[in-house]
Each structure stands twice: as C-alpha cells, then as structure tokens.
Amino acid sequence: MKAAVVEEFGKPLVIKQIEKIDKNEKDIDIKIKASGICGRDIVIWKGGFKNLHPPLILGHEIFGEYNGRPVGVYGTIICKKCKYCNSERENLCENSIFLGEGRPGGYADEVYVPADNIYYLPDDNYKAYAASVCPLATAIHASRLANIKRGDKVLVTGAGGGVGIHLLQYLRLLGVQLVSITSESKKEIVSKYSDITITQRDFSKLIKDVDVVMELVGNQTINESLRALSRDGTLILIGNIEGSEISLKRPALTIMRQQRIIGSAAYTRQEVLEAVKLIHDQKIIPFYETFSLEDVNIAIEKLNNSKIIGRAVLIP
C-alpha cells in the first residue's frame, strides 16, 4: 500500500510503498477516497504527543469504500467495556486507540479498521465529509458541554481554521451572537458567519463580557479569552495548536469571576452521525482545499502557516 509516513517529528513525511500489516479477523479493508488533516495531526507531527514515536501513518478522518459502498470511519477504536463506553460517553473511553496513533491511519490509499468502526454514508461526497465531519462533530460536542442557549454571546478563537469555520456555522444554527478572532487574511470569509470579527491584535481592546468562549488556539489566546469572559462564564478548551504548556497569567481573575474551564474531548459516535446528516442536508458548507497524497507536505506547510480556510483534504 502507498502511505505518507512520519519518520521524524517536524520533518517532511515520506511517501513510500509499505507492506500491509496483518489484519485480525475483526478487521476489514477500506479503500480510502479522502482523508482530512486534523489539527491534532499537526500537533503530533510537531512532536507534541510525548507518548508517540515514529514511524507513524497519521490520519483519523477517513472516508472511502467498503464493498463498493461509501463509508466513513470512526476515528477511535473503543473498548465498549469501560464505564464511559457503557454510559454513551465513549469519547472518554479508558482504552481507546486513535487511528493514526496506536494504529496506521488515513494518510494512505488503504486502511484496516474493525468492522464495527465504519458507518455508511448517504452519498459519495467523500471530500466534503473528510473536510467537515470531524470539526462539526467537535462543534456539536463542545456546544453541548457549554450548555449554549439562544441569544448567548459566544467568542470563537481561531475562527478560520478547520474546526473554527464549521463551528461558526453550527453556532449560527443555535441562534447565538458570534464574536470571532481570526487572522487578517481570513477575516473577510469569517465575517460572513459572525456578528463581530476582529484580529488578535485588537482582541484586548474590543471584546468583553462574553457568555462562552470556544478556545481553539490555546496558549496564544487563552488569557485574553478569560479576560473577555463574563462572571460565571464558561471557556471550552478544544485545542492547543502549539502543543505547549498553557499558563494562566491572572488566575485570580478566573477565581473571582467564578469562571469554568472545561476540556472538550472529541465527540461521540452519535454526534458523528448528526454531523453527517447536517452536511448531507446542506445545513453546513464544508470549507477545504484538496491535495494529492504526494503533496501532503505542502498541505502541512500551508496549515502550519494558517494559509488554508477550513480543512486540508488528502486524495490518494
């Protein structure tokens, strides 16, 4: 099979033919048609996950064919035995294995996955699903954690990225007042989905008293996000793009304002299916740029420098 392999963190991936791994009796072979590049992948590529070691075939946003039918692949293999799996919170499974980490992932033309890790798609628009299912399911999950209500004032950092641009659209469906922080190059697009759109440079001057923060950037913006957050407000920590330590510059502010900081761990399988339906029903517009598998390093470079609105999608 052909794959793009991380042989050294922070270095270009190597395109090569590799021997297929031996699959077990519960695995099936998926012919990959499109695979999204998640922000998590970029953090791994930088070496931000200290428990992982090369070689790695990244990618958990996988869409393709099984027996000629279009399918999506759930990005984690779960144990179905722990207390979280038994309470429909399998996103917190104690024994989960991410594709692209504990097993080879989607930066390839084929992948083996357990048979119960696939779901059938309503159509074969593989690129659109690869671009938006993961970020939209993330948006659904994070919004529920925040208990967002119609009319809430919600701040989204990193609003032009893969999760951000799809999160904005989902929040609009919920009827909130949206404030977006993005780069100057993405401001025009992001402003189409926001009530207020500013760059990080103007963040501290203009924004205050938001009810909820969707923190997608992490250490670069979290302190300004907490400053802008109201008393008894909630910050949902979804991403930390540099994978580096986060420190609170003014912890007393968070204590005295009784702010909540809640981590958001991916999404459940049901939320994946909800995302698929919203995309199929054209309630959400996928934003993406496609690249051949051979051009994976160009895609990573553009993502790493915030030159893509939405997702990068690999086509084998």
N, C-alpha and C positions, 0 to 999 in steps of 0.2 A: 504494500500500500504506500501511497505518497503522503508525506506529512511534513509540517513545518515544526522543527524541533528546537526547543530551548536547550542549548548545550552549555551556555554560560550566562548567568544573570547579567542583564544590561547590555548584552552583545546581540548582534543580528541573529535571528533564527535561521537555521539551516534547513533548506529544502532537500529532502532525500527520500529514497525508497527504503522502506524498512520491512522487516519480516512481520507478518501479522502475529499478534500474541495468540496464544492458545486460549480459546474461549471455553467457558464451562457450559454445562448442559442447560443452564438457565439463560444464557446469552443469545442474542440474535444480532445479525449483521445489518447495519443501516448504511445505505448509500447516501453520503452527505451531499446535499444540494446547496446549502448555505449555512454559515456559522457566524454568529456575532462575536465581536471582540468586546468583552466587558471591561469596565474599569478595574474590576478585581484582577483580570488577566494582566493588566498593565502593572499593577502593584506587585504581582507575583514576578513578572518579568524583571522588575527593578530589584528583586531580592527582598521584598517587604514581608514575605511569609517565611519566617526562620525555620519552620519545620519542613520546608520543601527543599528538594535538591535536584539539580539536573541529572540526567536528561528528562525533559517534560514535553508532552504534547498538550498544549493548553486548549481551553475552549469548553464551556458548558452550555452554550446557547446553540443547540444543534437541531437542524431541520433537514429532512431528507425523505427517502423512500424505503418502505419495507413491503416486500411482495407487491411492488408496483403501486402502492397506496401512499399518499403524502402523510407524514407523521412528524410530530415534534417529540423531543426527548426531554424528560425531566432531568434537570442538571445535577441532581444529587441522588445517590443511591441510599435509601434509608433502611433502617433495621426492622421497622414495623413491630418492635417488641418493647421499646422503652416507654416510659410514662408520657413522653411528648408525642410520640407516634400514636399512642393509644388515646390521646385526647385531641386529635386533629391539629396538633401543633408540630407537625413533622419537620418544619423548618428549623426546629431546635433539637432534632434527633441527636441523641448522645453518641451515636455510632455512624453518623452519615459520612459518605465518601463523595467528594465533588469530582465529577468528570473533569479532566484536565489537571487534576492534582493527585488524587490517590489512584486514578486510572487514566489511560490515554483519553484525550478529549477530541474536540471537533476541528482542530486545525489540520485536517487530513481529508482524504476522499472517502474513507470508511471509518466506522467505529463499531465496536462491540458494546452492547448495553444489555442489562437484564430485560427480559421480555415485558415485565410489568413497569418498565421505565419509559414506555412510549405511550403516546396518545394520538388519535387520528385527527387530522386537520380537516376543516370544512372545504378547503381548496388548496391549490398548489402554489400559492404566492409565497414561496419559501423566503425570498429576500425580505419581504415586509415583516414576516413573523420573526426572522432572525434579528431584525433591527429593533423590534419593539415589544416582543412578548416579555422578555426578562425585565426591561426597565418599567414596563407598565404594571406587571405583577408586583414589582418592588414598590411602585407608587400606590397601588391598592393596599398593600400590606401596611406601609408606613402611614397612610392616611387613617386607617382603622386604629392603629396604635395611638395616633394623636387625637382620636375622637373628634375629628373635624366636623363642624356644623356649618350649615349655610350662613353666609354673611361673615364668617371668621376672616380676619386679616392674616394671611399666610405669606411668609417670606421663604423664597427658594434661592439658595446659593448654587452656583454652577449651573445656571438655568439653561444654558445652551448645549450642555453635554448629553450623553446618551440617555441617562435617566432623566435629567432635567427637562428636556424639551417634551418628553412624553408625560412626565409628572405634571407639568403645567396644564396640558390638555385634560388630564384626568381631574385635576382640581377645578378646572372651569366647569366640568360636568357636575361637580358638587356645589357650585354656586358660591365660591369664596371670593374675597378681594385679594388679588395676587400682586405681590411685590417680588421682582426678580433682580438678582445680581448676576451679571454676565460680563463677558469681555466686550470691548468696543466693536470688534469685528462681527459679533453675533447679536448685537443689540437690536438691529432692525428686525431680524426674524423673531427674536424672543419677545419683542414689544407687541407683536401681533396676538400674543396669548396672555399678556399681563396688563394689569391696570397701571402699574408703575414699573419702569425698567431703568436701572442705573448700573454703572460700572462700579467695581470695588473701590475705586478712587474716591467716589462720592458717598460711599456707604455710611461712614460715620457722621456725615453732615445731615443726611436727609431722612433716615429711617428710624422710627421708634414706635414702641407700643404695639408690636405685632402679637397676635394670639398664639401663633405656631410658627416655628422655624423648621424647614426641611433642610437640614445641613448635609449637603452633598460633597463639599470640598474638604472639610475637616480642619486641620490645624491652621491653615491660612486665614480662615474666616470665622472660626467658632467664637472667638472673643467679641468680635463686632456683632455677631448674631445674638449672643447673650445680652449685650448692651441694648440691642434693639428689641429684645423680648420683654413683654409686659410682666407685671406681677402675676404670679400663679400661671405663667405661660409654660408651654411645652416645646422643647427642642428635640427633634427626632434626628439622631445621628445615623445617617445612612451610609456615608462614605468618608474616607480619609485618603485622598488621592495620592499623597506622598508616602503613605505607609509609615510615617514618622510619629514621634511622640506628640501628644496633644497636652498642653498645659493651660490651666485657667489663670489668666493674669489678675483677675479680680474675683476670687471665689466668694468674697463677702457679698458681692452684688447678687450672685445666684442664691446664696443663703438667705439674704434679707428679702429678696423678692420671691422666695419660695418657688423657684423655677424647677421644672423637671427636665432632666436629660435622659432620654430613653434610646437605647440602641435598637435598630431595626435589622433583624436577621432575615434577609432574602424574602421568602414568600412560601405559602403552602401550595400544594398541588391544585386545590380548588381555585386559588387566586390565579394560577396559570391559565386554567380553563376560562375563567372570567375575562382575562386579558385577551385570549384568543377570540372570544365572542365579540368583544368591543372592537377589535381590529377588523374582524370579518364583516361586522355591521357598519364599518367605516365611521365609527364614533371617534376614532383616534387616527391621526395621519402619521404614518411612520416616517421618520427622518433618518436618512442614511446615505452613505457613499460605498459603492462596491469596489472590491479589489480581488484580483486573482490570488490564489494561494501563494503563488510565486512572488507576489508583491506585498506579502504580509509585513515586511519590514518598513515599507513605505507607509502602510496603514498605521503601524505603531508609531512611527515618527510623527505623522500628522496628528494622531490622537494625543501624543505626549506634548505637542505644542499647541493644542487646542485649535487645530485647523479644520476640524470636522464638526458640523452641526448634527447632533444625534449620534448614531452608531456607525462604526465601520463594519462591513459585512464581507466575509471571505467566501469566494466561489471557487470550489476545487476545479 
